[in-house]
Amino acid sequence: MTLTPSYTERLGVPLRWWVQCVMLVAVLWLAVAVALPAVAAWVVTLVALALTTFLLVLIGSPRVVVADGGFRAGRAHIGAEHLGPAVALDAEQTRRTAGVDADARAYLLLRPYLKRAVKVEITDPADPAPYWLVSTRRPEELARALTALTHAR
């Protein structure tokens, strides 16, 4: 039985990244248009545009979902029975937790354009990761959904 997710979010790249990449491809077109024949310039530009689009979609594809008795962050999934406390972090706490205070064994799903995250303790003794650090646009809402999930079990 599939339950309705209590939280779902796609970590898509912001609009400004798309705009900047389109501008970069336009500059590339200008550079190759003066150096190559028109057909070659358009081929190079279209390949660059396709590659840029692919990379932006790939970077922004991970989903964060709390549903079906578990927590999914990108490709990783863990059941509610192995989740400890979830804490919403502000930008500075996220920076420190991902940097100087980081544990190399932790599972990280971080995106540079998302400055806040949620830290979730992992209670499974067989799991080498002591916690998950997951970027999100709505850390308080994700932390509430994870807390509700762990209390529901």
C-alpha positions as CSV (number, residue, x, y, z in Angstrom):
1,M,0.0,0.0,0.0
2,T,1.4,3.4,-1.0
3,L,0.7,6.2,1.3
4,T,0.5,9.8,0.3
5,P,3.9,11.5,1.0
6,S,3.9,13.7,4.0
7,Y,6.8,15.6,2.4
8,T,8.2,15.8,-1.1
9,E,10.6,18.1,-2.7
10,R,12.7,18.1,-5.9
11,L,16.1,19.8,-5.5
12,G,15.9,21.6,-8.8
13,V,18.4,24.2,-9.8
14,P,17.3,27.8,-9.5
15,L,16.2,29.9,-12.4
16,R,19.3,32.1,-12.3
17,W,21.5,29.0,-13.1
18,W,19.4,28.4,-16.2
19,V,19.7,32.0,-17.3
20,Q,23.5,32.1,-16.6
21,C,24.0,28.8,-18.6
22,V,21.9,30.1,-21.6
23,M,24.0,33.3,-21.5
24,L,27.2,31.2,-21.4
25,V,26.0,29.2,-24.5
26,A,25.2,32.5,-26.2
27,V,28.7,33.8,-25.6
28,L,30.1,30.4,-26.9
29,W,28.0,30.9,-30.0
30,L,29.4,34.4,-30.6
31,A,33.0,33.1,-30.1
32,V,32.6,30.1,-32.5
33,A,30.5,32.0,-35.0
34,V,33.4,34.3,-35.9
35,A,35.9,31.4,-36.1
36,L,34.0,28.6,-37.8
37,P,31.5,28.3,-40.6
38,A,27.9,28.9,-39.7
39,V,26.9,25.3,-39.7
40,A,29.8,24.2,-37.5
41,A,29.1,27.1,-35.1
42,W,25.4,26.1,-34.7
43,V,26.4,22.4,-34.2
44,V,28.9,23.4,-31.5
45,T,26.3,25.6,-29.9
46,L,23.5,23.0,-30.0
47,V,25.8,20.4,-28.5
48,A,26.8,22.8,-25.7
49,L,23.2,23.7,-25.1
50,A,22.2,20.0,-24.9
51,L,25.1,19.2,-22.6
52,T,24.3,22.2,-20.3
53,T,20.6,21.2,-20.2
54,F,21.5,17.6,-19.4
55,L,23.8,18.6,-16.5
56,L,21.4,21.1,-15.0
57,V,18.6,18.5,-15.1
58,L,20.9,15.9,-13.6
59,I,22.1,18.2,-10.8
60,G,18.5,19.2,-9.9
61,S,17.0,15.7,-10.2
62,P,17.3,14.4,-6.6
63,R,14.0,14.2,-4.6
64,V,13.6,14.3,-0.9
65,V,10.5,12.3,0.2
66,V,9.0,11.3,3.5
67,A,6.5,8.6,2.8
68,D,5.6,4.9,3.1
69,G,7.3,4.5,6.5
70,G,10.6,5.8,5.3
71,F,12.8,8.6,4.2
72,R,14.3,8.9,0.7
73,A,17.0,11.4,-0.1
74,G,18.2,11.1,-3.7
75,R,19.1,7.4,-4.3
76,A,19.3,6.6,-0.6
77,H,16.4,5.2,1.4
78,I,16.0,4.3,5.1
79,G,13.1,3.1,7.2
80,A,11.6,5.1,10.0
81,E,12.7,2.6,12.6
82,H,16.3,3.6,11.9
83,L,15.8,7.4,12.2
84,G,16.7,9.4,15.2
85,P,16.1,13.1,15.8
86,A,15.8,15.5,12.8
87,V,17.1,19.0,13.2
88,A,16.5,21.9,10.8
89,L,19.8,23.8,10.3
90,D,20.3,27.4,9.2
91,A,22.9,28.4,6.7
92,E,25.8,28.8,9.1
93,Q,25.0,25.5,10.9
94,T,24.7,23.7,7.6
95,R,28.1,25.2,6.5
96,R,29.8,24.0,9.7
97,T,28.1,20.6,9.7
98,A,29.2,20.0,6.1
99,G,32.6,21.5,6.7
100,V,34.7,21.7,9.9
101,D,32.3,19.6,12.0
102,A,31.6,17.0,9.4
103,D,31.9,13.2,9.9
104,A,33.4,11.5,6.9
105,R,31.0,8.6,7.3
106,A,27.9,10.7,7.0
107,Y,25.5,10.5,4.0
108,L,25.4,13.9,2.3
109,L,22.9,15.1,-0.3
110,L,24.0,18.8,-0.6
111,R,23.4,21.3,-3.3
112,P,25.4,24.5,-3.5
113,Y,22.4,26.6,-4.3
114,L,20.5,25.5,-1.2
115,K,22.1,27.0,1.9
116,R,20.0,25.2,4.6
117,A,19.6,21.6,5.4
118,V,18.3,19.0,7.8
119,K,20.5,16.7,9.9
120,V,18.9,13.3,10.7
121,E,20.6,11.0,13.2
122,I,20.8,7.4,12.1
123,T,20.1,4.8,14.9
124,D,20.8,1.6,12.9
125,P,23.9,0.0,14.4
126,A,24.7,-1.7,11.1
127,D,24.7,1.5,9.2
128,P,28.1,3.2,9.1
129,A,26.6,6.6,8.5
130,P,26.0,8.4,11.9
131,Y,23.7,10.9,10.2
132,W,22.3,12.2,7.0
133,L,22.7,15.8,6.0
134,V,20.2,16.8,3.3
135,S,19.8,20.1,1.6
136,T,16.3,21.5,1.4
137,R,14.4,24.7,0.7
138,R,12.0,24.0,3.6
139,P,14.1,22.6,6.5
140,E,11.5,23.2,9.3
141,E,8.8,21.4,7.3
142,L,11.1,18.4,6.5
143,A,12.2,18.1,10.1
144,R,8.5,18.1,11.2
145,A,7.7,15.4,8.7
146,L,10.6,13.3,9.8
147,T,9.7,13.8,13.5
148,A,6.1,12.8,12.7
149,L,7.3,9.7,10.8
150,T,9.5,8.6,13.7
151,H,6.7,9.1,16.3
152,A,4.2,7.3,14.1
153,R,6.2,4.0,14.2
